Each structure stands twice: as C-alpha cells, then as structure tokens.
C-alpha cells in the first residue's frame, strides 16, 4: 500500500514550473484595465485642453 506521508516527503516541485511561474509573474503585460485607464486619461486630457 502507498504511504502518502512518505511520498510527500520525497516531493520536489518541478524546476520548469518554478521557471514558468517567475516568467509569468515578472512580465509587465497590459491588460484591459490598463487600456481603459489610458483611454479615460486621454479623454480627460482632451477635455481639459478644450
């Protein structure tokens, strides 16, 4: 029978997963919220100039 406690002690996370996590979290990706904020900012600047 499998001893889950012993198997958990042997577990080591995959280095590939750690690398992927770091790459994903460290990217500065523009999302929809950033786009909307920029559009509103530009619209407000145009209204101030007029």
C-alpha positions in Angstrom: 0.0 0.0 0.0 1.2 3.6 -0.7 2.4 5.6 2.3 1.3 9.1 1.3 3.2 10.7 4.1 6.5 9.2 2.8 5.7 10.1 -0.8 5.0 13.7 0.2 8.4 13.9 2.0 10.0 12.9 -1.3 8.2 15.5 -3.4 10.2 18.3 -5.0 8.5 20.8 -7.3 9.5 20.8 -10.9 12.0 23.4 -11.8 10.2 24.0 -15.1 7.1 25.0 -13.1 9.1 27.5 -11.0 10.7 29.0 -14.1 7.3 29.4 -15.7 5.8 31.0 -12.6 8.7 33.5 -12.4 8.3 34.3 -16.1 4.6 34.8 -15.9 4.7 36.9 -12.7 7.6 39.1 -13.8 6.1 40.2 -17.1 4.5 43.6 -17.4 1.5 42.8 -19.6 -1.0 45.4 -20.5 -4.5 44.2 -19.6 -7.9 45.6 -20.3 -7.9 47.7 -17.1 -4.7 49.4 -18.2 -6.1 50.1 -21.6 -9.3 51.6 -20.1 -7.3 53.8 -17.7 -5.3 55.1 -20.6 -8.3 55.8 -22.7 -10.0 57.7 -19.8 -6.9 59.6 -19.1 -6.5 60.6 -22.8 -10.2 61.7 -22.9 -9.8 63.8 -19.8 -6.7 65.5 -21.2 -8.6 66.3 -24.4 -11.5 67.8 -22.4 -9.1 69.9 -20.3 -7.4 71.3 -23.4 -10.7 72.3 -25.0 
